[in-house]
Amino acid sequence: MDFEPLNIENEVVMEFEMVGSGEALDLEHEDDNYEDFNDDLVEGSDSAARARDYYEDPNLEPFEGMEFDSEQAARIFYNSYARRIGFSTRVSVYQRSRRDGSIICRQIVCSREGFRRRDEAAENRSKRQRTITRVGCKAQMTVKKQTSGKWAVSKLVKEHNHELVPPDKVHCLRSHRHVSGPARSLIDTLQAAGMGPSGVMSVLIKESGGINNVGFTKVDCQNYMSSSRQRTLGGGGQLVFDYLKRMQDEDPGFFCSIQAAMSGRHPISITTDQDRIIRAAVVQVFSGTRHRFCKWNVFREAQEKLSDVYHLHPSFEAEFLRCINMTETIDDFESCWESLLQRYNLVENEWLQSMYNVRQQWVPVYLRDTFFGEMSITQGNDNINSYFDGYINASTNVHVLIKQYEKAIATRYEKEVKADYITMNTTPVLKTPSPMEKQAAKLYTKIIFMKFQEELVETLAYPATIVDDRRSEIIYRVAKFGEDNKAHFVKFNVFEKKASCSCQMFEFSGIICRHILAVFRVTNVLTLPPHYILKRWTRNAKSGFLLDGHALGLPSNSQDSSAARYENLRREAIKFVEEGAESMRIYNVAVHALHEAAKKVANAKRHGLGVSRDTSNNGNQRLQSCSLVTYFFMGSYLNLHGFHTVVTHPNTKDDRTSYSQSSSELAGVDEDQDKRIEELNAELENASQRCEAYRAKLLSVLKDMEERKLKISVNVQNVRLNLKT
């Protein structure tokens, strides 16, 4: 059975200039299972909070003349009464005033009121007919609006013409199946962790102490989880964009724009698939950025486009990969490509021809002069796909993709934290007595050092010989012993200690290659020059200034986010519950404290205390008060430990009078407070803009200082090593 929202179009609307006689109207409905009581409409209202005061007395029953602050409060009370008795409710007809169109009379009936309307067309359909639930029950409660603004019970019928539901089955009735706020939070958490409806319900049943206490069924849980996905991300691109904007509002450190995340600068390089729309977008937005196609996607597409070739010639795949990954120069690639096409008769293949036309965007040999931050040129970007292993598959839609992307980010962040810990708390094993290796062990992270160490050790098998000496610049030929046909050439500036290799490994990955290191060895360059140490590969890459709250592992506005406030309250409440359940005496004290706190919260909501006001899109202007919550938890804690807190309430007549007067005074100053708040908000906005300008300048200065600090540190280490030698 699916949830259905309150649909006024399904109700009979009657207009009167004044309240009618209140006689019940017997209605016929097409859907017998339509039980329309939506507690969401009134869950957070002030009148609903006051109506719940009635619930504390399980013996209280409705009576004619009973007054409520609002129609919603009456509906909540009658539904609570129905739960105790054993029937379900729904709202029925209402009456409007012709003067202002407001509702002045509402009828709340038993869900089995009326009879099913006969539909001959439906009877002839092959679709299974629904069971009959309407039996013409007359039980109802009609409330009318009084001149005082209160709503009073004008008609009450308690007798039912059907059996009532026993307490152990009342949770199955429609109007009593409600996914409450705490349950929603838990469901969202479990759903985000990948748990299905069955698993979620098992947890809820265990947490609630039985299925009767959950408050809804598995079908309701399934419906909520389904609607939650739509509510979170929607069904189209615009709603996905809205989701990203909402994430940015909740966390200013969240960027859905690459350029914004890089402080307005264009990235050096970007890797995507070869989608036509993406290519056009990159050209338009990042005109100066080197755009590379994902090589893994190219190989995967090759298996589809050349499936017959793969099947007929098992050796083709290995030769194709060797042509792409192992060729050292552009001439080598061109020659290998042409030979491959001729050997397998693929010269006229359209797909291969199209890929050749864009070879500068995916073949490694054409990309070596651009920094991509990868460990090697042959590695390419194959590991990008492992980033999402276990999170997405071919059937994953865009809704799930974004949520799973968040999980992948969180997992990667956790791995980085662990890697940082290992780097900072362990010392790598050195394989040579080289001062350069010792220097690199202190500077680089563990993974980068291992790669550098591999290159350094390999220099022992790579002799370097001079082929051209121009005094200021010397050209060396470097080749592995016994493999002279695979030589690389290194240009070395003696005075600046700068070298460039034909393999272009440093330009591509930021890690110095074995060929340059071999030249350094024969020229007695014992330590790494500062210009060959990229800060991004060092241990202190994250030190210095912090660009966002994620550097601390916390959201930058953890207190401003409603989700964060909810989590903080939930954690505090769990502590309270654990202590409150120790004994019956402490339990009674805890329950009393919760009731008192609920009244205080309702009172604060009525008077606008502690309500967050957000008057800007970025959420910078918020007014918060946590004194009420602090008092609740501190007072409850003292009560549990034998201390007493005294709370005064307007219980006497004089107290009520003074209380209402103070409420009026509070309302009188609201307008002045709002004006003052607007003025302060404007001042805060101006100050925020100035701070942003100062922050940008400060970050620039700090970055320059960090770079100079790194260079000085390297120079100091070089001097120390030279003194030791």
Secondary structure in CASP SS format (residue, H / E / C, confidence):
PFRMAT SS
TARGET T0000
AUTHOR 0000-0000-0000
METHOD secondary structure of the structure
MODEL  1
M C 1.00
D C 1.00
F C 1.00
E C 1.00
P C 1.00
L C 1.00
N C 1.00
I H 1.00
E H 1.00
N H 1.00
E C 1.00
V C 1.00
V E 1.00
M E 1.00
E E 1.00
F E 1.00
E C 1.00
M C 1.00
V C 1.00
G C 1.00
S C 1.00
G C 1.00
E C 1.00
A C 1.00
L C 1.00
D C 1.00
L C 1.00
E E 1.00
H E 1.00
E C 1.00
D C 1.00
D C 1.00
N C 1.00
Y C 1.00
E C 1.00
D C 1.00
F C 1.00
N C 1.00
D H 1.00
D H 1.00
L H 1.00
V C 1.00
E C 1.00
G C 1.00
S C 1.00
D H 1.00
S H 1.00
A H 1.00
A H 1.00
R H 1.00
A H 1.00
R H 1.00
D H 1.00
Y H 1.00
Y H 1.00
E H 1.00
D C 1.00
P C 1.00
N C 1.00
L C 1.00
E C 1.00
P C 1.00
F C 1.00
E C 1.00
G C 1.00
M C 1.00
E E 1.00
F E 1.00
D C 1.00
S C 1.00
E H 1.00
Q H 1.00
A H 1.00
A H 1.00
R H 1.00
I H 1.00
F H 1.00
Y H 1.00
N H 1.00
S H 1.00
Y H 1.00
A H 1.00
R H 1.00
R H 1.00
I H 1.00
G C 1.00
F C 1.00
S C 1.00
T E 1.00
R E 1.00
V E 1.00
S E 1.00
V E 1.00
Y E 1.00
Q E 1.00
R E 1.00
S E 1.00
R C 1.00
R C 1.00
D C 1.00
G C 1.00
S C 1.00
I E 1.00
I E 1.00
C E 1.00
R E 1.00
Q E 1.00
I E 1.00
V E 1.00
C E 1.00
S C 1.00
R C 1.00
E C 1.00
G C 1.00
F E 1.00
R E 1.00
R C 1.00
R C 1.00
D C 1.00
E H 1.00
A H 1.00
A H 1.00
E H 1.00
N C 1.00
R C 1.00
S C 1.00
K C 1.00
R C 1.00
Q C 1.00
R C 1.00
T C 1.00
I C 1.00
T C 1.00
R C 1.00
V C 1.00
G C 1.00
C C 1.00
K C 1.00
A C 1.00
Q E 1.00
M E 1.00
T E 1.00
V E 1.00
K E 1.00
K E 1.00
Q C 1.00
T C 1.00
S C 1.00
G C 1.00
K C 1.00
W E 1.00
A E 1.00
V E 1.00
S E 1.00
K E 1.00
L E 1.00
V E 1.00
K C 1.00
E C 1.00
H C 1.00
N C 1.00
H C 1.00
E C 1.00
L C 1.00
V C 1.00
P C 1.00
P H 1.00
D H 1.00
K H 1.00
V H 1.00
H H 1.00
C H 1.00
L C 1.00
R H 1.00
S H 1.00
H H 1.00
R C 1.00
H C 1.00
V C 1.00
S C 1.00
G H 1.00
P H 1.00
A H 1.00
R H 1.00
S H 1.00
L H 1.00
I H 1.00
D H 1.00
T H 1.00
L H 1.00
Q H 1.00
A H 1.00
A C 1.00
G C 1.00
M C 1.00
G C 1.00
P H 1.00
S H 1.00
G H 1.00
V H 1.00
M H 1.00
S H 1.00
V H 1.00
L H 1.00
I H 1.00
K H 1.00
E H 1.00
S H 1.00
G C 1.00
G C 1.00
I H 1.00
N H 1.00
N H 1.00
V C 1.00
G C 1.00
F C 1.00
T C 1.00
K H 1.00
V H 1.00
D H 1.00
C H 1.00
Q H 1.00
N H 1.00
Y H 1.00
M H 1.00
S H 1.00
S H 1.00
S H 1.00
R H 1.00
Q H 1.00
R H 1.00
T H 1.00
L H 1.00
G C 1.00
G C 1.00
G C 1.00
G H 1.00
Q H 1.00
L H 1.00
V H 1.00
F H 1.00
D H 1.00
Y H 1.00
L H 1.00
K H 1.00
R H 1.00
M H 1.00
Q H 1.00
D H 1.00
E H 1.00
D C 1.00
P C 1.00
G C 1.00
F C 1.00
F C 1.00
C C 1.00
S C 1.00
I H 1.00
Q H 1.00
A H 1.00
A H 1.00
M C 1.00
S C 1.00
G C 1.00
R C 1.00
H C 1.00
P C 1.00
I C 1.00
S E 1.00
I E 1.00
T E 1.00
T E 1.00
D C 1.00
Q C 1.00
D C 1.00
R H 1.00
I H 1.00
I H 1.00
R H 1.00
A H 1.00
A H 1.00
V H 1.00
V H 1.00
Q H 1.00
V H 1.00
F C 1.00
S C 1.00
G C 1.00
T C 1.00
R E 1.00
H E 1.00
R E 1.00
F E 1.00
C C 1.00
K H 1.00
W H 1.00
N H 1.00
V H 1.00
F H 1.00
R H 1.00
E H 1.00
A H 1.00
Q H 1.00
E H 1.00
K H 1.00
L C 1.00
S H 1.00
D H 1.00
V H 1.00
Y H 1.00
H H 1.00
L H 1.00
H C 1.00
P C 1.00
S C 1.00
F H 1.00
E H 1.00
A H 1.00
E H 1.00
F H 1.00
L H 1.00
R H 1.00
C H 1.00
I H 1.00
N H 1.00
M C 1.00
T C 1.00
E C 1.00
T C 1.00
I H 1.00
D H 1.00
D H 1.00
F H 1.00
E H 1.00
S H 1.00
C H 1.00
W H 1.00
E H 1.00
S H 1.00
L H 1.00
L H 1.00
Q H 1.00
R H 1.00
Y C 1.00
N C 1.00
L C 1.00
V C 1.00
E C 1.00
N C 1.00
E H 1.00
W H 1.00
L H 1.00
Q H 1.00
S H 1.00
M H 1.00
Y H 1.00
N H 1.00
V C 1.00
R H 1.00
Q H 1.00
Q H 1.00
W C 1.00
V C 1.00
P H 1.00
V H 1.00
Y H 1.00
L C 1.00
R C 1.00
D C 1.00
T C 1.00
F C 1.00
F C 1.00
G C 1.00
E C 1.00
M C 1.00
S C 1.00
I C 1.00
T C 1.00
Q C 1.00
G C 1.00
N C 1.00
D C 1.00
N H 1.00
I H 1.00
N H 1.00
S H 1.00
Y C 1.00
F C 1.00
D C 1.00
G C 1.00
Y C 1.00
I C 1.00
N C 1.00
A C 1.00
S C 1.00
T C 1.00
N C 1.00
V H 1.00
H H 1.00
V H 1.00
L H 1.00
I H 1.00
K H 1.00
Q H 1.00
Y H 1.00
E H 1.00
K H 1.00
A H 1.00
I H 1.00
A H 1.00
T H 1.00
R H 1.00
Y H 1.00
E H 1.00
K H 1.00
E H 1.00
V H 1.00
K H 1.00
A H 1.00
D H 1.00
Y H 1.00
I H 1.00
T H 1.00
M H 1.00
N H 1.00
T C 1.00
T C 1.00
P C 1.00
V C 1.00
L C 1.00
K C 1.00
T C 1.00
P C 1.00
S C 1.00
P H 1.00
M H 1.00
E H 1.00
K H 1.00
Q H 1.00
A H 1.00
A H 1.00
K H 1.00
L H 1.00
Y E 1.00
T C 1.00
K H 1.00
I H 1.00
I H 1.00
F H 1.00
M H 1.00
K H 1.00
F H 1.00
Q H 1.00
E H 1.00
E H 1.00
L H 1.00
V H 1.00
E H 1.00
T H 1.00
L H 1.00
A H 1.00
Y C 1.00
P C 1.00
A E 1.00
T E 1.00
I E 1.00
V E 1.00
D E 1.00
D E 1.00
R C 1.00
R C 1.00
S C 1.00
E E 1.00
I E 1.00
I E 1.00
Y E 1.00
R E 1.00
V E 1.00
A C 1.00
K C 1.00
F C 1.00
G C 1.00
E C 1.00
D C 1.00
N C 1.00
K C 1.00
A C 1.00
H E 1.00
F E 1.00
V E 1.00
K E 1.00
F E 1.00
N E 1.00
V C 1.00
F C 1.00
E C 1.00
K C 1.00
K E 1.00
A E 1.00
S E 1.00
C E 1.00
S C 1.00
C C 1.00
Q C 1.00
M H 1.00
F H 1.00
E H 1.00
F H 1.00
S H 1.00
G C 1.00
I C 1.00
I C 1.00
C C 1.00
R H 1.00
H H 1.00
I H 1.00
L H 1.00
A H 1.00
V H 1.00
F H 1.00
R H 1.00
V H 1.00
T C 1.00
N C 1.00
V C 1.00
L C 1.00
T C 1.00
L C 1.00
P C 1.00
P H 1.00
H H 1.00
Y H 1.00
I C 1.00
L C 1.00
K H 1.00
R H 1.00
W H 1.00
T E 1.00
R C 1.00
N C 1.00
A C 1.00
K C 1.00
S C 1.00
G C 1.00
F C 1.00
L C 1.00
L C 1.00
D C 1.00
G H 1.00
H H 1.00
A H 1.00
L H 1.00
G C 1.00
L C 1.00
P C 1.00
S C 1.00
N C 1.00
S C 1.00
Q C 1.00
D C 1.00
S C 1.00
S H 1.00
A H 1.00
A H 1.00
R H 1.00
Y H 1.00
E H 1.00
N H 1.00
L H 1.00
R H 1.00
R H 1.00
E H 1.00
A H 1.00
I H 1.00
K H 1.00
F H 1.00
V H 1.00
E H 1.00
E H 1.00
G H 1.00
A C 1.00
E C 1.00
S C 1.00
M H 1.00
R H 1.00
I H 1.00
Y H 1.00
N H 1.00
V H 1.00
A H 1.00
V H 1.00
H H 1.00
A H 1.00
L H 1.00
H H 1.00
E H 1.00
A H 1.00
A H 1.00
K H 1.00
K H 1.00
V H 1.00
A H 1.00
N H 1.00
A H 1.00
K H 1.00
R H 1.00
H C 1.00
G C 1.00
L C 1.00
G C 1.00
V C 1.00
S C 1.00
R C 1.00
D C 1.00
T C 1.00
S C 1.00
N C 1.00
N C 1.00
G C 1.00
N C 1.00
Q C 1.00
R C 1.00
L C 1.00
Q C 1.00
S C 1.00
C C 1.00
S H 1.00
L H 1.00
V H 1.00
T H 1.00
Y H 1.00
F H 1.00
F H 1.00
M H 1.00
G H 1.00
S H 1.00
Y H 1.00
L H 1.00
N H 1.00
L H 1.00
H C 1.00
G C 1.00
F C 1.00
H C 1.00
T C 1.00
V C 1.00
V C 1.00
T C 1.00
H C 1.00
P C 1.00
N C 1.00
T C 1.00
K H 1.00
D H 1.00
D H 1.00
R H 1.00
T H 1.00
S H 1.00
Y H 1.00
S H 1.00
Q H 1.00
S H 1.00
S H 1.00
S H 1.00
E H 1.00
L H 1.00
A H 1.00
G H 1.00
V H 1.00
D H 1.00
E H 1.00
D H 1.00
Q H 1.00
D H 1.00
K H 1.00
R H 1.00
I H 1.00
E H 1.00
E H 1.00
L H 1.00
N H 1.00
A H 1.00
E H 1.00
L H 1.00
E H 1.00
N H 1.00
A H 1.00
S H 1.00
Q H 1.00
R H 1.00
C H 1.00
E H 1.00
A H 1.00
Y H 1.00
R H 1.00
A H 1.00
K H 1.00
L H 1.00
L H 1.00
S H 1.00
V H 1.00
L H 1.00
K H 1.00
D H 1.00
M H 1.00
E H 1.00
E H 1.00
R H 1.00
K H 1.00
L H 1.00
K H 1.00
I H 1.00
S H 1.00
V H 1.00
N H 1.00
V H 1.00
Q H 1.00
N H 1.00
V H 1.00
R H 1.00
L H 1.00
N H 1.00
L H 1.00
K H 1.00
T C 1.00
END
